[in-house]
Amino acid sequence: MTAPVRPLPDLGTLTWDQSAGRACIWCKKLLTTGAVSVGIIRGQLGAHVLDTEVWAGPCCAVAQPQ
Ligand SMILES: [Zn+2]
């Protein structure tokens, strides 16, 4: 299915776990099973591209009702 339409948080507000794809992008819960990719947050710091793929668990991904 397509990713849920929900605004992604700003790259600078992510925790380490979130930017590493280990935690839900919206509620910060650590992901175990059922995580889905919800998009890529585009970012750039000087010459460094910081594009980060982010994930959500069943807790927040509307495509996977609990
Ligand atoms: Zn969540």
N, CA, C, O and the ligand as a Tripos MOL2 file, in Angstrom:
@<TRIPOS>MOLECULE
protein
  265   263    67     0     0
PROTEIN
NO_CHARGES

@<TRIPOS>ATOM
      1 N           0.8440   -1.2030    0.0000 N.3       1 MET1
      2 CA          0.0000    0.0000    0.0000 C.3       1 MET1
      3 C           0.8730    1.2450    0.0000 C.2       1 MET1
      4 O           2.0790    1.1920    0.2380 O.2       1 MET1
      5 N           0.2330    2.3390   -0.2690 N.am      2 THR2
      6 CA          0.9770    3.5970   -0.2710 C.3       2 THR2
      7 C           1.1780    4.0810    1.1480 C.2       2 THR2
      8 O           0.4430    3.6990    2.0590 O.2       2 THR2
      9 N           2.1630    4.9110    1.3260 N.am      3 ALA3
     10 CA          2.4730    5.4380    2.6500 C.3       3 ALA3
     11 C           1.3640    6.3750    3.1030 C.2       3 ALA3
     12 O           0.7620    7.0820    2.2940 O.2       3 ALA3
     13 N           1.1070    6.3730    4.3860 N.am      4 PRO4
     14 CA          0.0790    7.2790    4.9070 C.3       4 PRO4
     15 C           0.4710    8.7330    4.7010 C.2       4 PRO4
     16 O           1.6440    9.0960    4.7860 O.2       4 PRO4
     17 N          -0.5330    9.5570    4.4280 N.am      5 VAL5
     18 CA         -0.2510   10.9720    4.2490 C.3       5 VAL5
     19 C          -0.2660   11.6350    5.6130 C.2       5 VAL5
     20 O          -1.3230   11.9240    6.1740 O.2       5 VAL5
     21 N           0.8920   11.8620    6.1160 N.am      6 ARG6
     22 CA          1.0330   12.4810    7.4290 C.3       6 ARG6
     23 C           2.3580   13.2240    7.4090 C.2       6 ARG6
     24 O           3.3700   12.6640    6.9870 O.2       6 ARG6
     25 N           2.3720   14.4560    7.8500 N.am      7 PRO7
     26 CA          3.6200   15.2130    7.7550 C.3       7 PRO7
     27 C           4.7370   14.5870    8.5690 C.2       7 PRO7
     28 O           4.5250   14.1510    9.7010 O.2       7 PRO7
     29 N           5.9050   14.5450    7.9970 N.am      8 LEU8
     30 CA          7.0550   13.9990    8.6950 C.3       8 LEU8
     31 C           7.7060   15.0960    9.5230 C.2       8 LEU8
     32 O           7.7390   16.2540    9.1080 O.2       8 LEU8
     33 N           8.2220   14.7370   10.6830 N.am      9 PRO9
     34 CA          8.8730   15.7450   11.5260 C.3       9 PRO9
     35 C          10.1610   16.2600   10.8930 C.2       9 PRO9
     36 O          10.7200   15.6490    9.9820 O.2       9 PRO9
     37 N          10.6030   17.3740   11.3910 N.am     10 ASP10
     38 CA         11.8340   17.9630   10.8860 C.3      10 ASP10
     39 C          13.0220   17.0800   11.2400 C.2      10 ASP10
     40 O          13.0760   16.4840   12.3160 O.2      10 ASP10
     41 N          13.9590   17.0090   10.3230 N.am     11 LEU11
     42 CA         15.1270   16.1400   10.5120 C.3      11 LEU11
     43 C          15.8590   16.4440   11.8180 C.2      11 LEU11
     44 O          16.3580   15.5360   12.4850 O.2      11 LEU11
     45 N          15.9190   17.7210   12.1760 N.am     12 GLY12
     46 CA         16.6640   18.1020   13.3710 C.3      12 GLY12
     47 C          16.0210   17.6770   14.6790 C.2      12 GLY12
     48 O          16.6480   17.7480   15.7360 O.2      12 GLY12
     49 N          14.7640   17.2320   14.6110 N.am     13 THR13
     50 CA         14.0700   16.8580   15.8390 C.3      13 THR13
     51 C          14.1140   15.3550   16.0930 C.2      13 THR13
     52 O          13.6080   14.8810   17.1100 O.2      13 THR13
     53 N          14.7140   14.6090   15.1800 N.am     14 LEU14
     54 CA         14.7140   13.1570   15.3330 C.3      14 LEU14
     55 C          15.6980   12.6960   16.4000 C.2      14 LEU14
     56 O          16.7410   13.3110   16.6200 O.2      14 LEU14
     57 N          15.3440   11.6150   17.0450 N.am     15 THR15
     58 CA         16.2860   10.9800   17.9540 C.3      15 THR15
     59 C          17.2400   10.1240   17.1360 C.2      15 THR15
     60 O          17.0200    9.8830   15.9490 O.2      15 THR15
     61 N          18.2980    9.6690   17.7890 N.am     16 TRP16
     62 CA         19.2370    8.8070   17.0900 C.3      16 TRP16
     63 C          18.5310    7.5650   16.5670 C.2      16 TRP16
     64 O          18.7570    7.1460   15.4320 O.2      16 TRP16
     65 N          17.6820    6.9810   17.3910 N.am     17 ASP17
     66 CA         16.9740    5.7700   16.9840 C.3      17 ASP17
     67 C          16.0670    6.0250   15.7840 C.2      17 ASP17
     68 O          15.9450    5.1840   14.8940 O.2      17 ASP17
     69 N          15.4410    7.1850   15.7720 N.am     18 GLN18
     70 CA         14.5530    7.4940   14.6560 C.3      18 GLN18
     71 C          15.3350    7.6720   13.3600 C.2      18 GLN18
     72 O          14.9310    7.1600   12.3160 O.2      18 GLN18
     73 N          16.4330    8.3830   13.4220 N.am     19 SER19
     74 CA         17.1770    8.6100   12.1860 C.3      19 SER19
     75 C          17.8930    7.3470   11.7290 C.2      19 SER19
     76 O          18.2600    7.2340   10.5600 O.2      19 SER19
     77 N          18.0960    6.3990   12.6360 N.am     20 ALA20
     78 CA         18.7120    5.1280   12.2540 C.3      20 ALA20
     79 C          17.6660    4.1120   11.7850 C.2      20 ALA20
     80 O          18.0100    2.9890   11.4150 O.2      20 ALA20
     81 N          16.4050    4.5030   11.8000 N.am     21 GLY21
     82 CA         15.3610    3.5920   11.3590 C.3      21 GLY21
     83 C          14.9770    2.5640   12.3970 C.2      21 GLY21
     84 O          14.3700    1.5430   12.0750 O.2      21 GLY21
     85 N          15.3320    2.8320   13.6560 N.am     22 ARG22
     86 CA         15.0470    1.8670   14.7220 C.3      22 ARG22
     87 C          13.8240    2.2260   15.5390 C.2      22 ARG22
     88 O          13.3440    1.4200   16.3360 O.2      22 ARG22
     89 N          13.3200    3.4270   15.3450 N.am     23 ALA23
     90 CA         12.1760    3.8620   16.1510 C.3      23 ALA23
     91 C          11.1300    4.5180   15.2650 C.2      23 ALA23
     92 O          11.4420    5.0730   14.2110 O.2      23 ALA23
     93 N           9.8920    4.4430   15.7120 N.am     24 CYS24
     94 CA          8.7750    5.0420   14.9850 C.3      24 CYS24
     95 C           8.9990    6.5490   14.8260 C.2      24 CYS24
     96 O           9.3710    7.2470   15.7690 O.2      24 CYS24
     97 N           8.7620    7.0160   13.6170 N.am     25 ILE25
     98 CA          9.0520    8.4090   13.3120 C.3      25 ILE25
     99 C           8.1090    9.3670   14.0440 C.2      25 ILE25
    100 O           8.4540   10.5300   14.2540 O.2      25 ILE25
    101 N           6.9270    8.8910   14.4330 N.am     26 TRP26
    102 CA          5.9720    9.7920   15.0720 C.3      26 TRP26
    103 C           5.9090    9.6580   16.5890 C.2      26 TRP26
    104 O           5.7550   10.6600   17.2880 O.2      26 TRP26
    105 N           6.0260    8.4280   17.1120 N.am     27 CYS27
    106 CA          5.8560    8.2900   18.5590 C.3      27 CYS27
    107 C           7.1290    7.8130   19.2550 C.2      27 CYS27
    108 O           7.1420    7.6370   20.4730 O.2      27 CYS27
    109 N           8.2030    7.6010   18.4830 N.am     28 LYS28
    110 CA          9.5120    7.2490   19.0410 C.3      28 LYS28
    111 C           9.5760    5.8520   19.6500 C.2      28 LYS28
    112 O          10.5780    5.4880   20.2650 O.2      28 LYS28
    113 N           8.5220    5.0770   19.4820 N.am     29 LYS29
    114 CA          8.5340    3.7200   20.0030 C.3      29 LYS29
    115 C           9.5200    2.8870   19.1920 C.2      29 LYS29
    116 O           9.5670    2.9960   17.9670 O.2      29 LYS29
    117 N          10.3010    2.0620   19.8700 N.am     30 LEU30
    118 CA         11.2340    1.2120   19.1420 C.3      30 LEU30
    119 C          10.4730    0.2100   18.2950 C.2      30 LEU30
    120 O           9.4910   -0.3840   18.7400 O.2      30 LEU30
    121 N          10.9380    0.0320   17.0750 N.am     31 LEU31
    122 CA         10.2460   -0.8380   16.1340 C.3      31 LEU31
    123 C          10.6820   -2.2820   16.3210 C.2      31 LEU31
    124 O          11.8570   -2.5640   16.5520 O.2      31 LEU31
    125 N           9.7270   -3.1860   16.2190 N.am     32 THR32
    126 CA         10.0490   -4.6030   16.2620 C.3      32 THR32
    127 C           9.5980   -5.2340   14.9540 C.2      32 THR32
    128 O          10.3990   -5.4310   14.0410 O.2      32 THR32
    129 N           8.3350   -5.5450   14.8720 N.am     33 THR33
    130 CA          7.8240   -6.1160   13.6240 C.3      33 THR33
    131 C           6.7650   -5.1820   13.0360 C.2      33 THR33
    132 O           6.1810   -4.3540   13.7350 O.2      33 THR33
    133 N           6.5420   -5.3370   11.7570 N.am     34 GLY34
    134 CA          5.4740   -4.5860   11.1080 C.3      34 GLY34
    135 C           5.8250   -3.1620   10.7450 C.2      34 GLY34
    136 O           4.9430   -2.3670   10.4230 O.2      34 GLY34
    137 N           7.1010   -2.8310   10.7930 N.am     35 ALA35
    138 CA          7.4900   -1.4700   10.4370 C.3      35 ALA35
    139 C           7.3550   -1.2530    8.9360 C.2      35 ALA35
    140 O           7.6500   -2.1420    8.1370 O.2      35 ALA35
    141 N           6.9130   -0.0830    8.5760 N.am     36 VAL36
    142 CA          6.8010    0.2590    7.1670 C.3      36 VAL36
    143 C           7.5380    1.5680    6.9100 C.2      36 VAL36
    144 O           7.5500    2.4750    7.7430 O.2      36 VAL36
    145 N           8.1430    1.6370    5.7470 N.am     37 SER37
    146 CA          8.8200    2.8730    5.3540 C.3      37 SER37
    147 C           7.7620    3.9090    5.0180 C.2      37 SER37
    148 O           6.8410    3.6340    4.2490 O.2      37 SER37
    149 N           7.8900    5.0940    5.5890 N.am     38 VAL38
    150 CA          6.8810    6.1250    5.3520 C.3      38 VAL38
    151 C           7.4510    7.3140    4.5880 C.2      38 VAL38
    152 O           6.7850    8.3380    4.4360 O.2      38 VAL38
    153 N           8.6680    7.1770    4.1150 N.am     39 GLY39
    154 CA          9.1840    8.2530    3.2850 C.3      39 GLY39
    155 C          10.6110    8.6120    3.6280 C.2      39 GLY39
    156 O          11.2660    7.9780    4.4550 O.2      39 GLY39
    157 N          11.0600    9.6430    2.9680 N.am     40 ILE40
    158 CA         12.4260   10.1120    3.1730 C.3      40 ILE40
    159 C          12.3800   11.5820    3.5150 C.2      40 ILE40
    160 O          11.7890   12.3830    2.7900 O.2      40 ILE40
    161 N          13.0050   11.9320    4.6210 N.am     41 ILE41
    162 CA         13.1110   13.3350    4.9830 C.3      41 ILE41
    163 C          14.3650   13.8790    4.3160 C.2      41 ILE41
    164 O          15.4760   13.4040    4.5530 O.2      41 ILE41
    165 N          14.1600   14.8810    3.4820 N.am     42 ARG42
    166 CA         15.2800   15.4680    2.7470 C.3      42 ARG42
    167 C          15.9730   16.4900    3.6210 C.2      42 ARG42
    168 O          15.3340   17.3450    4.2350 O.2      42 ARG42
    169 N          17.2670   16.3910    3.6650 N.am     43 GLY43
    170 CA         18.0000   17.3660    4.4530 C.3      43 GLY43
    171 C          19.3760   17.5830    3.8760 C.2      43 GLY43
    172 O          19.9150   16.7290    3.1720 O.2      43 GLY43
    173 N          19.9350   18.7300    4.1790 N.am     44 GLN44
    174 CA         21.2830   19.0230    3.7090 C.3      44 GLN44
    175 C          21.9590   19.9540    4.6970 C.2      44 GLN44
    176 O          21.3630   20.9170    5.1790 O.2      44 GLN44
    177 N          23.1920   19.6550    4.9830 N.am     45 LEU45
    178 CA         23.9740   20.4940    5.8860 C.3      45 LEU45
    179 C          25.2690   20.8230    5.1610 C.2      45 LEU45
    180 O          26.1970   20.0160    5.1170 O.2      45 LEU45
    181 N          25.3140   22.0160    4.5990 N.am     46 GLY46
    182 CA         26.4790   22.3650    3.7970 C.3      46 GLY46
    183 C          26.5730   21.4170    2.6150 C.2      46 GLY46
    184 O          25.6250   21.2950    1.8390 O.2      46 GLY46
    185 N          27.6920   20.7550    2.4740 N.am     47 ALA47
    186 CA         27.8920   19.8440    1.3560 C.3      47 ALA47
    187 C          27.3580   18.4520    1.6480 C.2      47 ALA47
    188 O          27.3500   17.5890    0.7700 O.2      47 ALA47
    189 N          26.9120   18.2310    2.8750 N.am     48 HIS48
    190 CA         26.4970   16.8930    3.2650 C.3      48 HIS48
    191 C          25.0060   16.6900    3.0290 C.2      48 HIS48
    192 O          24.1730   17.4510    3.5190 O.2      48 HIS48
    193 N          24.6950   15.6630    2.2800 N.am     49 VAL49
    194 CA         23.2940   15.3010    2.0680 C.3      49 VAL49
    195 C          22.8610   14.3990    3.2130 C.2      49 VAL49
    196 O          23.4940   13.3830    3.4970 O.2      49 VAL49
    197 N          21.7680   14.7890    3.8640 N.am     50 LEU50
    198 CA         21.3330   14.0600    5.0590 C.3      50 LEU50
    199 C          20.0040   13.3430    4.8540 C.2      50 LEU50
    200 O          19.2850   13.0680    5.8140 O.2      50 LEU50
    201 N          19.6820   13.0410    3.5940 N.am     51 ASP51
    202 CA         18.4130   12.3680    3.3440 C.3      51 ASP51
    203 C          18.3040   11.1170    4.2160 C.2      51 ASP51
    204 O          19.2250   10.3040    4.2760 O.2      51 ASP51
    205 N          17.1820   10.9840    4.8770 N.am     52 THR52
    206 CA         17.0200    9.9100    5.8470 C.3      52 THR52
    207 C          15.6990    9.1880    5.6100 C.2      52 THR52
    208 O          14.6310    9.7990    5.6480 O.2      52 THR52
    209 N          15.7810    7.8870    5.3680 N.am     53 GLU53
    210 CA         14.5500    7.1050    5.2440 C.3      53 GLU53
    211 C          14.0070    6.8610    6.6370 C.2      53 GLU53
    212 O          14.7430    6.4810    7.5480 O.2      53 GLU53
    213 N          12.7240    7.0810    6.7930 N.am     54 VAL54
    214 CA         12.1330    6.9530    8.1280 C.3      54 VAL54
    215 C          11.0200    5.9140    8.1230 C.2      54 VAL54
    216 O          10.4260    5.6090    7.0890 O.2      54 VAL54
    217 N          10.7590    5.3830    9.3060 N.am     55 TRP55
    218 CA          9.8770    4.2310    9.4320 C.3      55 TRP55
    219 C           8.8400    4.4690   10.5240 C.2      55 TRP55
    220 O           9.0550    5.2310   11.4670 O.2      55 TRP55
    221 N           7.7240    3.7970   10.3630 N.am     56 ALA56
    222 CA          6.7000    3.8180   11.3970 C.3      56 ALA56
    223 C           6.2710    2.3970   11.6950 C.2      56 ALA56
    224 O           6.3150    1.5240   10.8290 O.2      56 ALA56
    225 N           5.8630    2.1790   12.9120 N.am     57 GLY57
    226 CA          5.3780    0.8610   13.3030 C.3      57 GLY57
    227 C           3.8740    0.7980   13.1900 C.2      57 GLY57
    228 O           3.2410    1.7710   12.7820 O.2      57 GLY57
    229 N           3.2940   -0.3300   13.5460 N.am     58 PRO58
    230 CA          1.8330   -0.4930   13.5400 C.3      58 PRO58
    231 C           1.1560    0.5270   14.4510 C.2      58 PRO58
    232 O          -0.0290    0.8210   14.2880 O.2      58 PRO58
    233 N           1.9040    1.0630   15.4060 N.am     59 CYS59
    234 CA          1.3680    2.0740   16.3090 C.3      59 CYS59
    235 C           0.8630    3.2930   15.5590 C.2      59 CYS59
    236 O          -0.1220    3.9080   15.9670 O.2      59 CYS59
    237 N           1.5250    3.6470   14.4690 N.am     60 CYS60
    238 CA          1.1920    4.8970   13.7840 C.3      60 CYS60
    239 C           0.9060    4.7400   12.3030 C.2      60 CYS60
    240 O           0.3050    5.6330   11.7060 O.2      60 CYS60
    241 N           1.3070    3.6530   11.6960 N.am     61 ALA61
    242 CA          1.0950    3.4920   10.2600 C.3      61 ALA61
    243 C          -0.3670    3.1480   10.0120 C.2      61 ALA61
    244 O          -0.8350    2.0780   10.4020 O.2      61 ALA61
    245 N          -1.0870    4.0600    9.3620 N.am     62 VAL62
    246 CA         -2.5090    3.8640    9.1720 C.3      62 VAL62
    247 C          -2.8190    2.7090    8.2220 C.2      62 VAL62
    248 O          -3.9360    2.1930    8.1940 O.2      62 VAL62
    249 N          -1.8030    2.3100    7.4400 N.am     63 ALA63
    250 CA         -2.0300    1.2180    6.5030 C.3      63 ALA63
    251 C          -2.1290   -0.1260    7.2170 C.2      63 ALA63
    252 O          -2.5470   -1.1250    6.6310 O.2      63 ALA63
    253 N          -1.7390   -0.1370    8.4870 N.am     64 GLN64
    254 CA         -1.7610   -1.3980    9.2330 C.3      64 GLN64
    255 C          -2.6030   -1.2490   10.4980 C.2      64 GLN64
    256 O          -2.0610   -1.0060   11.5760 O.2      64 GLN64
    257 N          -3.9000   -1.3890   10.3780 N.am     65 PRO65
    258 CA         -4.7470   -1.2560   11.5670 C.3      65 PRO65
    259 C          -4.4120   -2.2940   12.6090 C.2      65 PRO65
    260 O          -4.0750   -3.4310   12.2810 O.2      65 PRO65
    261 N          -4.5050   -1.9050   13.8550 N.am     66 GLN66
    262 CA         -4.1460   -2.8190   14.9420 C.3      66 GLN66
    263 C          -5.2810   -3.7800   15.2540 C.2      66 GLN66
    264 O          -5.1520   -4.6210   16.1430 O.2      66 GLN66
    265 ZN          4.3550    5.0700   16.4130 Zn       67 ZN67
@<TRIPOS>BOND
     1     1     2 1
     2     2     3 1
     3     3     4 2
     4     3     5 am
     5     5     6 1
     6     6     7 1
     7     7     8 2
     8     7     9 am
     9     9    10 1
    10    10    11 1
    11    11    12 2
    12    11    13 am
    13    13    14 1
    14    14    15 1
    15    15    16 2
    16    15    17 am
    17    17    18 1
    18    18    19 1
    19    19    20 2
    20    19    21 am
    21    21    22 1
    22    22    23 1
    23    23    24 2
    24    23    25 am
    25    25    26 1
    26    26    27 1
    27    27    28 2
    28    27    29 am
    29    29    30 1
    30    30    31 1
    31    31    32 2
    32    31    33 am
    33    33    34 1
    34    34    35 1
    35    35    36 2
    36    35    37 am
    37    37    38 1
    38    38    39 1
    39    39    40 2
    40    39    41 am
    41    41    42 1
    42    42    43 1
    43    43    44 2
    44    43    45 am
    45    45    46 1
    46    46    47 1
    47    47    48 2
    48    47    49 am
    49    49    50 1
    50    50    51 1
    51    51    52 2
    52    51    53 am
    53    53    54 1
    54    54    55 1
    55    55    56 2
    56    55    57 am
    57    57    58 1
    58    58    59 1
    59    59    60 2
    60    59    61 am
    61    61    62 1
    62    62    63 1
    63    63    64 2
    64    63    65 am
    65    65    66 1
    66    66    67 1
    67    67    68 2
    68    67    69 am
    69    69    70 1
    70    70    71 1
    71    71    72 2
    72    71    73 am
    73    73    74 1
    74    74    75 1
    75    75    76 2
    76    75    77 am
    77    77    78 1
    78    78    79 1
    79    79    80 2
    80    79    81 am
    81    81    82 1
    82    82    83 1
    83    83    84 2
    84    83    85 am
    85    85    86 1
    86    86    87 1
    87    87    88 2
    88    87    89 am
    89    89    90 1
    90    90    91 1
    91    91    92 2
    92    91    93 am
    93    93    94 1
    94    94    95 1
    95    95    96 2
    96    95    97 am
    97    97    98 1
    98    98    99 1
    99    99   100 2
   100    99   101 am
   101   101   102 1
   102   102   103 1
   103   103   104 2
   104   103   105 am
   105   105   106 1
   106   106   107 1
   107   107   108 2
   108   107   109 am
   109   109   110 1
   110   110   111 1
   111   111   112 2
   112   111   113 am
   113   113   114 1
   114   114   115 1
   115   115   116 2
   116   115   117 am
   117   117   118 1
   118   118   119 1
   119   119   120 2
   120   119   121 am
   121   121   122 1
   122   122   123 1
   123   123   124 2
   124   123   125 am
   125   125   126 1
   126   126   127 1
   127   127   128 2
   128   127   129 am
   129   129   130 1
   130   130   131 1
   131   131   132 2
   132   131   133 am
   133   133   134 1
   134   134   135 1
   135   135   136 2
   136   135   137 am
   137   137   138 1
   138   138   139 1
   139   139   140 2
   140   139   141 am
   141   141   142 1
   142   142   143 1
   143   143   144 2
   144   143   145 am
   145   145   146 1
   146   146   147 1
   147   147   148 2
   148   147   149 am
   149   149   150 1
   150   150   151 1
   151   151   152 2
   152   151   153 am
   153   153   154 1
   154   154   155 1
   155   155   156 2
   156   155   157 am
   157   157   158 1
   158   158   159 1
   159   159   160 2
   160   159   161 am
   161   161   162 1
   162   162   163 1
   163   163   164 2
   164   163   165 am
   165   165   166 1
   166   166   167 1
   167   167   168 2
   168   167   169 am
   169   169   170 1
   170   170   171 1
   171   171   172 2
   172   171   173 am
   173   173   174 1
   174   174   175 1
   175   175   176 2
   176   175   177 am
   177   177   178 1
   178   178   179 1
   179   179   180 2
   180   179   181 am
   181   181   182 1
   182   182   183 1
   183   183   184 2
   184   183   185 am
   185   185   186 1
   186   186   187 1
   187   187   188 2
   188   187   189 am
   189   189   190 1
   190   190   191 1
   191   191   192 2
   192   191   193 am
   193   193   194 1
   194   194   195 1
   195   195   196 2
   196   195   197 am
   197   197   198 1
   198   198   199 1
   199   199   200 2
   200   199   201 am
   201   201   202 1
   202   202   203 1
   203   203   204 2
   204   203   205 am
   205   205   206 1
   206   206   207 1
   207   207   208 2
   208   207   209 am
   209   209   210 1
   210   210   211 1
   211   211   212 2
   212   211   213 am
   213   213   214 1
   214   214   215 1
   215   215   216 2
   216   215   217 am
   217   217   218 1
   218   218   219 1
   219   219   220 2
   220   219   221 am
   221   221   222 1
   222   222   223 1
   223   223   224 2
   224   223   225 am
   225   225   226 1
   226   226   227 1
   227   227   228 2
   228   227   229 am
   229   229   230 1
   230   230   231 1
   231   231   232 2
   232   231   233 am
   233   233   234 1
   234   234   235 1
   235   235   236 2
   236   235   237 am
   237   237   238 1
   238   238   239 1
   239   239   240 2
   240   239   241 am
   241   241   242 1
   242   242   243 1
   243   243   244 2
   244   243   245 am
   245   245   246 1
   246   246   247 1
   247   247   248 2
   248   247   249 am
   249   249   250 1
   250   250   251 1
   251   251   252 2
   252   251   253 am
   253   253   254 1
   254   254   255 1
   255   255   256 2
   256   255   257 am
   257   257   258 1
   258   258   259 1
   259   259   260 2
   260   259   261 am
   261   261   262 1
   262   262   263 1
   263   263   264 2
@<TRIPOS>SUBSTRUCTURE
     1 MET1         2 RESIDUE 1 A MET
     2 THR2         6 RESIDUE 1 A THR
     3 ALA3        10 RESIDUE 1 A ALA
     4 PRO4        14 RESIDUE 1 A PRO
     5 VAL5        18 RESIDUE 1 A VAL
     6 ARG6        22 RESIDUE 1 A ARG
     7 PRO7        26 RESIDUE 1 A PRO
     8 LEU8        30 RESIDUE 1 A LEU
     9 PRO9        34 RESIDUE 1 A PRO
    10 ASP10       38 RESIDUE 1 A ASP
    11 LEU11       42 RESIDUE 1 A LEU
    12 GLY12       46 RESIDUE 1 A GLY
    13 THR13       50 RESIDUE 1 A THR
    14 LEU14       54 RESIDUE 1 A LEU
    15 THR15       58 RESIDUE 1 A THR
    16 TRP16       62 RESIDUE 1 A TRP
    17 ASP17       66 RESIDUE 1 A ASP
    18 GLN18       70 RESIDUE 1 A GLN
    19 SER19       74 RESIDUE 1 A SER
    20 ALA20       78 RESIDUE 1 A ALA
    21 GLY21       82 RESIDUE 1 A GLY
    22 ARG22       86 RESIDUE 1 A ARG
    23 ALA23       90 RESIDUE 1 A ALA
    24 CYS24       94 RESIDUE 1 A CYS
    25 ILE25       98 RESIDUE 1 A ILE
    26 TRP26      102 RESIDUE 1 A TRP
    27 CYS27      106 RESIDUE 1 A CYS
    28 LYS28      110 RESIDUE 1 A LYS
    29 LYS29      114 RESIDUE 1 A LYS
    30 LEU30      118 RESIDUE 1 A LEU
    31 LEU31      122 RESIDUE 1 A LEU
    32 THR32      126 RESIDUE 1 A THR
    33 THR33      130 RESIDUE 1 A THR
    34 GLY34      134 RESIDUE 1 A GLY
    35 ALA35      138 RESIDUE 1 A ALA
    36 VAL36      142 RESIDUE 1 A VAL
    37 SER37      146 RESIDUE 1 A SER
    38 VAL38      150 RESIDUE 1 A VAL
    39 GLY39      154 RESIDUE 1 A GLY
    40 ILE40      158 RESIDUE 1 A ILE
    41 ILE41      162 RESIDUE 1 A ILE
    42 ARG42      166 RESIDUE 1 A ARG
    43 GLY43      170 RESIDUE 1 A GLY
    44 GLN44      174 RESIDUE 1 A GLN
    45 LEU45      178 RESIDUE 1 A LEU
    46 GLY46      182 RESIDUE 1 A GLY
    47 ALA47      186 RESIDUE 1 A ALA
    48 HIS48      190 RESIDUE 1 A HIS
    49 VAL49      194 RESIDUE 1 A VAL
    50 LEU50      198 RESIDUE 1 A LEU
    51 ASP51      202 RESIDUE 1 A ASP
    52 THR52      206 RESIDUE 1 A THR
    53 GLU53      210 RESIDUE 1 A GLU
    54 VAL54      214 RESIDUE 1 A VAL
    55 TRP55      218 RESIDUE 1 A TRP
    56 ALA56      222 RESIDUE 1 A ALA
    57 GLY57      226 RESIDUE 1 A GLY
    58 PRO58      230 RESIDUE 1 A PRO
    59 CYS59      234 RESIDUE 1 A CYS
    60 CYS60      238 RESIDUE 1 A CYS
    61 ALA61      242 RESIDUE 1 A ALA
    62 VAL62      246 RESIDUE 1 A VAL
    63 ALA63      250 RESIDUE 1 A ALA
    64 GLN64      254 RESIDUE 1 A GLN
    65 PRO65      258 RESIDUE 1 A PRO
    66 GLN66      262 RESIDUE 1 A GLN
    67 ZN67       265 GROUP 0 **** ****
